């Protein structure tokens, strides 16, 4: 009992010594770490009564144990990061670029083509970078985080449209490179946009082939027919995300050439006159998911359905995948001429068969090997030319929708059409 009492007395004496030392130290007017205020910083100033109140408050803080002496600056809540004083948010170091730093009209009234082009160039590490007050300046090459397939530079950049609507008067060229994200906005073609051109053009300088040049030869072994040359790719891992594209009945939405592992997520393409998304033969592994494409916005039973034209998605490349995609108005929903493609969860009500429409058209190819699973053909069907290793399963065919095998050279092999549901007049 006596030992415990002495221990408490020693503890109290030690705390009083600390208080006196701190109080004496703060009589010296020396700024410490830029603090404007500390619990003991004003001892010796003011009346005796005020100093006693301060000493009592300081003593109470010491008696709180581990929370004893806490400076005013450390006790304050964390402040939120503030934008740079010039208002810019783009960060070349973080490789994230915002459209507002590059100018342009987010209301979609004025032409913003050059501003969008500058944004994409910056994201691809090719400059220019935004200067003060949104004025474009500089033309640095930007950092590159090594390379991807066949020397495609890893740019690790993001172009953010910040939800704005921007008008373009010519195709926006996606700069060659890899690991680039283009996201969050609406891009609309102007009334003088070049006829037939894509709003976003991801292609090298040379023009891509107009169609799949892979010829059908029935005596060629699959091993003799190859995918695109890995050294031919100019793009890899380019992502289009949360984008609406309004082609204004002038041309296409997105065109991909020499592109590998492109991801198109939550994209809405409308008012195209040719093709919504065009994957050329030189491209491979394009993944399109959770997206909507139609020439005319409609929810079905459109009085002008017979006039729908164009193709929502053209897959001339290889090893592509469509997942959870809705095609609601076009003459052809998906036109497939490449091989090794997978269509899953695709809903086609683009144009009814009685109006001359086709949901999915599989053109003859050297390998075939296309799969259609868990899809919904709504009053429109599937046509397969000279099918090779075609698989159609677990899909729903409504309104006399069908699967038709069309002979071109009289060859059919390895066709599986199983576990589907058909609904109609017969």
C-alpha positions as CSV (number, residue, x, y, z in Angstrom):
1,X,0.0,0.0,0.0
2,X,2.8,2.4,1.0
3,X,4.8,1.5,-2.2
4,X,1.7,2.2,-4.4
5,X,1.3,5.6,-2.7
6,X,4.9,6.5,-3.3
7,X,4.6,5.4,-7.0
8,X,1.7,7.8,-7.5
9,X,3.5,10.6,-5.9
10,X,6.6,10.0,-8.1
11,X,4.3,10.1,-11.2
12,X,2.7,13.3,-10.1
13,X,6.0,15.0,-9.5
14,X,7.3,13.9,-12.9
15,X,4.2,15.4,-14.6
16,X,4.6,18.6,-12.7
17,X,8.3,18.8,-13.8
18,X,7.2,18.3,-17.4
19,X,4.6,21.0,-17.1
20,X,7.0,23.5,-15.6
21,X,9.7,22.7,-18.3
22,X,7.2,23.2,-21.1
23,X,5.8,26.4,-19.6
24,X,9.3,27.8,-19.2
25,X,10.2,26.8,-22.8
26,X,7.2,28.6,-24.2
27,X,8.1,31.9,-22.6
28,X,10.7,32.1,-25.4
29,X,9.2,33.5,-28.6
30,X,10.5,31.0,-31.1
31,X,8.2,29.7,-33.8
32,X,8.2,25.9,-33.8
33,X,7.3,23.9,-37.0
34,X,5.0,26.8,-38.1
35,X,2.3,26.0,-35.6
36,X,0.0,29.0,-34.9
37,X,-1.1,27.6,-31.6
38,X,-0.1,25.0,-29.0
39,X,-1.7,24.2,-25.6
40,X,1.1,25.8,-23.7
41,X,2.2,28.4,-26.2
42,X,0.5,31.3,-24.5
43,X,1.6,30.7,-20.9
44,X,2.9,34.0,-19.5
45,X,0.6,36.1,-21.6
46,X,-2.6,37.6,-20.3
47,X,-3.9,37.7,-16.7
48,X,-3.1,35.3,-13.9
49,X,-6.6,33.8,-14.1
50,X,-6.3,33.1,-17.8
51,X,-2.9,31.4,-17.3
52,X,-4.4,29.2,-14.6
53,X,-7.2,28.1,-16.9
54,X,-4.6,27.2,-19.6
55,X,-2.5,25.3,-17.0
56,X,-5.5,23.3,-15.9
57,X,-6.4,22.5,-19.5
58,X,-2.9,21.4,-20.1
59,X,-2.8,19.3,-17.0
60,X,-6.0,17.5,-18.0
61,X,-4.5,16.7,-21.4
62,X,-1.5,15.1,-19.7
63,X,-3.7,13.0,-17.4
64,X,-5.3,11.4,-20.5
65,X,-2.3,9.1,-20.8
66,X,-1.5,8.1,-24.3
67,X,-3.5,11.0,-25.7
68,X,-1.5,13.4,-23.5
69,X,0.3,16.1,-25.5
70,X,-1.2,16.6,-29.0
71,X,-0.4,19.6,-30.9
72,X,-3.2,21.6,-32.6
73,X,-1.9,20.9,-36.0
74,X,-1.9,17.1,-35.5
75,X,-5.3,17.1,-33.9
76,X,-6.9,18.9,-36.8
77,X,-8.9,16.8,-39.3
78,X,-7.1,15.9,-42.6
79,X,-7.7,18.5,-45.2
80,X,-8.9,17.5,-48.6
81,X,-6.4,17.7,-51.5
82,X,-6.7,21.0,-53.3
83,X,-6.4,21.4,-57.1
84,X,-3.4,23.4,-58.4
85,X,-3.9,27.1,-58.2
86,X,-4.1,27.4,-62.0
87,X,-7.2,25.1,-62.0
88,X,-5.6,22.2,-63.9
89,X,-6.1,18.7,-62.8
90,X,-4.3,16.7,-65.4
91,X,-1.2,14.9,-64.0
92,X,1.6,13.9,-66.4
93,X,3.2,12.1,-63.5
94,X,0.1,10.0,-62.8
95,X,-0.7,9.8,-66.6
96,X,-4.3,11.0,-66.2
97,X,-5.5,13.8,-68.4
98,X,-8.8,15.6,-68.2
99,X,-10.6,17.2,-71.1
100,X,-11.3,20.4,-69.3
101,X,-7.5,21.1,-69.3
102,X,-7.4,21.0,-73.1
103,X,-10.2,23.3,-73.8
104,X,-13.1,22.3,-76.1
105,X,-16.8,22.9,-75.7
106,X,-18.4,20.4,-73.2
107,X,-21.9,21.4,-74.4
108,X,-21.3,20.0,-77.9
109,X,-22.1,23.2,-79.7
110,X,-18.6,24.2,-81.0
111,X,-16.1,21.9,-82.8
112,X,-13.7,20.3,-80.3
113,X,-11.8,18.0,-82.7
114,X,-8.4,19.4,-82.1
115,X,-8.8,19.6,-78.4
116,X,-9.8,15.9,-78.2
117,X,-6.9,15.0,-80.5
118,X,-4.6,16.8,-78.1
119,X,-6.1,15.0,-75.1
120,X,-5.5,11.6,-76.7
121,X,-2.0,12.5,-77.7
122,X,-1.1,13.4,-74.2
123,X,-2.6,10.2,-72.8
124,X,-0.4,8.3,-75.3
125,X,2.7,10.2,-74.2
126,X,3.1,12.1,-77.4
127,X,2.2,15.5,-76.1
128,X,1.2,18.3,-76.1
129,X,0.6,18.7,-72.4
130,X,-1.9,21.3,-71.0
131,X,-0.6,24.6,-70.1
132,X,-2.0,27.2,-67.7
133,X,-5.7,28.0,-68.0
134,X,-6.3,25.1,-70.3
135,X,-4.0,26.3,-73.1
136,X,-2.1,23.5,-74.8
137,X,1.7,23.8,-74.6
138,X,4.8,21.7,-74.9
139,X,5.3,18.5,-76.9
140,X,7.1,16.1,-74.7
141,X,7.4,12.4,-75.6
142,X,6.0,11.4,-72.2
143,X,7.1,8.4,-70.2
144,X,6.8,4.8,-71.4
145,X,6.6,1.9,-69.0
146,X,8.5,-0.6,-71.1
147,X,6.8,-2.4,-74.0
148,X,4.0,-4.8,-74.6
149,X,3.6,-7.3,-77.5
150,X,6.1,-6.9,-80.4
151,X,7.4,-3.6,-79.0
152,X,4.1,-1.8,-78.6
153,X,5.0,1.0,-76.1
154,X,3.2,0.8,-72.7
155,X,1.9,4.4,-72.3
156,X,-0.2,3.7,-69.2
157,X,-2.3,6.9,-69.9
158,X,-5.9,7.8,-69.4
159,X,-8.0,10.4,-71.3
160,X,-11.1,11.5,-69.3
161,X,-13.9,13.4,-71.0
162,X,-15.4,14.2,-67.6
163,X,-19.0,13.5,-68.8
164,X,-19.0,16.3,-71.4
165,X,-20.5,16.2,-74.9
166,X,-18.1,17.1,-77.6
167,X,-18.6,17.7,-81.3
168,X,-16.0,16.5,-83.9
169,X,-15.7,17.4,-87.6
170,X,-13.3,14.6,-88.6
171,X,-12.2,11.2,-87.3
172,X,-10.3,11.3,-84.0
173,X,-7.1,9.4,-84.5
174,X,-6.2,7.1,-81.6
175,X,-2.4,7.4,-81.3
176,X,-0.5,4.1,-81.6
177,X,0.6,2.6,-78.3
178,X,-0.6,0.3,-75.5
179,X,-2.4,0.5,-72.1
180,X,-4.5,3.6,-73.0
181,X,-7.9,4.3,-71.5
182,X,-10.5,6.6,-73.3
183,X,-13.5,7.2,-71.1
184,X,-16.6,9.0,-69.7
185,X,-18.1,11.3,-72.3
186,X,-20.3,11.7,-75.4
187,X,-18.7,12.3,-78.8
188,X,-20.9,13.5,-81.7
189,X,-20.1,13.8,-85.4
190,X,-20.9,17.2,-86.9
191,X,-23.1,17.8,-90.0
192,X,-19.9,18.1,-92.1
193,X,-18.2,15.0,-90.8
194,X,-16.6,13.0,-93.7
195,X,-19.1,10.5,-95.1
196,X,-18.2,6.9,-94.0
197,X,-15.5,7.9,-91.6
198,X,-15.3,6.5,-88.0
199,X,-15.6,8.9,-85.0
200,X,-12.7,7.0,-83.3
201,X,-10.1,5.6,-85.7
202,X,-7.5,3.3,-84.2
203,X,-5.4,2.4,-87.2
204,X,-1.9,2.9,-88.4
205,X,-1.2,5.4,-91.2
206,X,-1.6,2.9,-94.0
207,X,-5.2,2.2,-94.9
208,X,-6.6,-1.2,-93.6
209,X,-7.8,-3.8,-96.0
210,X,-11.5,-3.3,-97.0
211,X,-12.5,-6.8,-96.2
212,X,-11.2,-10.1,-94.9
213,X,-8.7,-11.3,-97.5
214,X,-8.4,-14.8,-96.0
215,X,-9.7,-17.1,-98.7
216,X,-11.6,-20.3,-98.1
217,X,-9.7,-23.4,-99.2
218,X,-11.4,-26.6,-98.2
219,X,-8.2,-28.8,-98.4
220,X,-6.1,-26.5,-96.2
221,X,-5.4,-27.8,-92.7
222,X,-6.2,-25.5,-89.8
223,X,-2.5,-25.3,-88.8
224,X,-1.7,-23.7,-92.1
225,X,-4.0,-20.8,-91.5
226,X,-2.6,-18.4,-88.9
227,X,-3.8,-15.5,-86.8
228,X,-2.3,-12.0,-87.5
229,X,1.4,-11.5,-87.4
230,X,2.4,-10.4,-83.8
231,X,4.8,-7.9,-85.3
232,X,2.0,-6.1,-87.2
233,X,0.2,-4.7,-84.1
234,X,0.3,-1.0,-83.5
235,X,-2.2,-1.0,-80.6
236,X,-2.5,-3.2,-77.5
237,X,-4.8,-3.0,-74.5
238,X,-6.7,0.2,-75.6
239,X,-9.9,0.6,-73.6
240,X,-13.0,2.5,-74.6
241,X,-15.2,2.9,-71.5
242,X,-18.4,4.6,-70.6
243,X,-18.6,6.4,-74.0
244,X,-21.6,7.4,-76.1
245,X,-20.8,7.8,-79.8
246,X,-23.3,9.6,-82.1
247,X,-22.2,9.2,-85.7
248,X,-25.0,11.6,-86.9
249,X,-25.8,9.3,-89.8
250,X,-22.4,10.2,-91.3
251,X,-20.3,7.1,-90.9
252,X,-19.0,4.6,-88.3
253,X,-18.4,4.6,-84.6
254,X,-15.1,2.9,-83.8
255,X,-12.7,1.4,-86.3
256,X,-9.9,-1.0,-85.2
257,X,-6.9,-2.0,-87.3
258,X,-3.7,-3.7,-86.2
259,X,-5.1,-3.7,-82.7
260,X,-4.6,-6.4,-80.1
261,X,-6.6,-6.9,-76.9
262,X,-9.0,-4.0,-77.3
263,X,-11.7,-3.6,-74.6
264,X,-14.9,-1.8,-75.4
265,X,-17.0,-1.6,-72.2
266,X,-20.4,0.1,-71.6
267,X,-20.3,1.9,-75.0
268,X,-23.4,3.2,-76.8
269,X,-23.1,3.7,-80.5
270,X,-26.0,5.3,-82.4
271,X,-26.9,6.9,-85.7
272,X,-24.1,5.1,-87.7
273,X,-24.7,4.9,-91.5
274,X,-22.1,2.1,-92.1
275,X,-20.8,0.2,-89.1
276,X,-21.1,0.8,-85.4
277,X,-17.9,-1.0,-84.4
278,X,-15.6,-2.3,-87.2
279,X,-12.9,-4.9,-86.2
280,X,-10.6,-5.3,-89.3
281,X,-8.8,-8.6,-90.2
282,X,-5.5,-7.3,-88.8
283,X,-7.0,-7.1,-85.3
284,X,-7.4,-9.8,-82.7
285,X,-8.9,-10.3,-79.2
286,X,-11.3,-7.4,-79.3
287,X,-13.7,-7.8,-76.3
288,X,-17.0,-5.9,-76.5
289,X,-19.2,-6.1,-73.4
290,X,-22.2,-4.4,-71.8
291,X,-22.8,-2.2,-74.9
292,X,-25.6,-1.0,-77.0
293,X,-25.6,-0.4,-80.8
294,X,-28.3,0.8,-83.1
295,X,-28.7,3.0,-86.1
296,X,-31.9,4.5,-84.7
297,X,-32.8,4.6,-81.0
298,X,-35.8,2.4,-80.6
299,X,-37.3,-0.2,-78.2
300,X,-38.8,-2.3,-80.9
301,X,-41.8,-2.2,-83.3
302,X,-40.4,0.9,-85.0
303,X,-42.5,2.1,-87.9
304,X,-39.4,2.7,-89.9
305,X,-37.8,-0.7,-89.2
306,X,-37.9,-1.6,-92.9
307,X,-35.5,1.3,-93.6
308,X,-32.8,0.2,-91.2
309,X,-29.4,-0.2,-92.9
310,X,-25.8,-0.7,-91.9
311,X,-24.1,-3.3,-89.6
312,X,-23.9,-2.9,-85.9
313,X,-20.7,-4.9,-85.4
314,X,-18.3,-6.2,-88.0
315,X,-15.9,-8.9,-86.8
316,X,-13.4,-9.6,-89.5
317,X,-10.6,-10.2,-87.0
318,X,-9.9,-13.3,-85.0
319,X,-10.5,-14.5,-81.4
320,X,-12.9,-11.8,-80.5
321,X,-15.7,-11.9,-77.9
322,X,-19.1,-10.2,-77.6
323,X,-20.6,-10.5,-74.1
324,X,-24.0,-9.0,-73.0
325,X,-24.5,-6.8,-76.1
326,X,-27.8,-5.4,-77.4
327,X,-28.2,-4.7,-81.1
328,X,-31.5,-2.9,-81.7
329,X,-31.6,-1.3,-85.1
330,X,-29.5,-2.1,-88.2
331,X,-29.8,-4.4,-91.3
332,X,-27.3,-6.8,-89.8
333,X,-26.6,-7.2,-86.1
334,X,-23.2,-8.9,-86.2
335,X,-21.3,-9.7,-89.4
336,X,-18.6,-12.3,-88.7
337,X,-15.9,-13.2,-91.3
338,X,-13.1,-14.0,-88.9
339,X,-12.6,-17.2,-87.0
340,X,-12.4,-18.2,-83.3
341,X,-15.1,-15.7,-82.2
342,X,-17.5,-16.1,-79.2
343,X,-20.9,-14.4,-79.0
344,X,-22.5,-14.8,-75.6
345,X,-25.6,-13.0,-74.2
346,X,-26.1,-11.1,-77.5
347,X,-29.7,-9.8,-78.0
348,X,-30.5,-9.1,-81.6
349,X,-33.7,-7.3,-82.6
350,X,-31.9,-5.1,-85.1
351,X,-34.3,-5.8,-88.1
352,X,-36.9,-8.5,-88.5
353,X,-36.4,-11.2,-91.0
354,X,-39.6,-10.2,-92.8
355,X,-38.0,-6.8,-93.5
356,X,-34.8,-8.4,-94.8
357,X,-32.8,-8.2,-91.7
358,X,-30.3,-10.7,-90.2
359,X,-29.3,-11.0,-86.6
360,X,-25.9,-12.8,-87.0
361,X,-24.3,-13.5,-90.4
362,X,-21.4,-15.9,-90.4
363,X,-19.5,-15.6,-93.6
364,X,-17.3,-18.4,-94.9
365,X,-13.8,-18.3,-93.4
366,X,-10.8,-20.6,-93.5
367,X,-11.2,-21.9,-90.0
368,X,-14.7,-21.1,-88.8
369,X,-14.7,-22.2,-85.2
370,X,-17.2,-19.6,-84.1
371,X,-19.5,-20.1,-81.0
372,X,-22.9,-18.5,-80.3
373,X,-24.2,-19.3,-76.8
374,X,-26.8,-18.0,-74.4
375,X,-28.0,-15.4,-76.9
376,X,-31.4,-14.1,-77.9
377,X,-32.5,-13.9,-81.6
378,X,-35.6,-11.7,-81.5
379,X,-37.6,-12.0,-84.8
380,X,-34.3,-12.3,-86.7
381,X,-32.1,-15.2,-87.4
382,X,-28.6,-16.7,-87.9
383,X,-27.1,-17.4,-91.3
384,X,-23.9,-19.4,-91.6
385,X,-22.1,-19.8,-94.9
386,X,-20.2,-23.2,-95.3
387,X,-20.0,-23.6,-91.5
388,X,-16.9,-25.3,-90.0
389,X,-16.9,-26.2,-86.4
390,X,-19.9,-23.9,-85.6
391,X,-21.5,-24.2,-82.2
392,X,-24.9,-22.7,-81.4
393,X,-26.3,-23.6,-78.0
394,X,-28.6,-22.5,-75.1
395,X,-30.0,-19.7,-77.1
396,X,-33.6,-18.4,-77.5
397,X,-35.1,-17.9,-80.9
398,X,-38.3,-15.9,-80.9
399,X,-40.8,-15.0,-83.6
400,X,-39.8,-17.6,-86.1
401,X,-36.1,-16.8,-85.7
402,X,-33.9,-19.6,-87.1
403,X,-30.5,-21.0,-87.9
404,X,-29.9,-21.3,-91.7
405,X,-26.9,-23.1,-93.2
406,X,-26.0,-21.5,-96.5
407,X,-24.0,-23.3,-99.1
408,X,-21.3,-21.4,-100.9
409,X,-18.8,-24.2,-101.8
410,X,-20.9,-27.0,-100.5
411,X,-18.9,-27.7,-97.4
412,X,-20.2,-28.3,-93.9
413,X,-18.3,-29.9,-91.0
414,X,-18.4,-30.1,-87.2
415,X,-21.7,-28.2,-86.7
416,X,-23.4,-28.4,-83.3
417,X,-26.8,-26.8,-82.8
418,X,-28.1,-28.0,-79.5
419,X,-30.2,-27.1,-76.4
420,X,-31.9,-24.1,-78.0
421,X,-35.5,-22.9,-77.7
422,X,-37.5,-21.9,-80.7
423,X,-40.8,-19.9,-80.5
424,X,-43.0,-18.9,-83.4
425,X,-46.0,-19.7,-85.5
426,X,-44.9,-23.3,-86.2
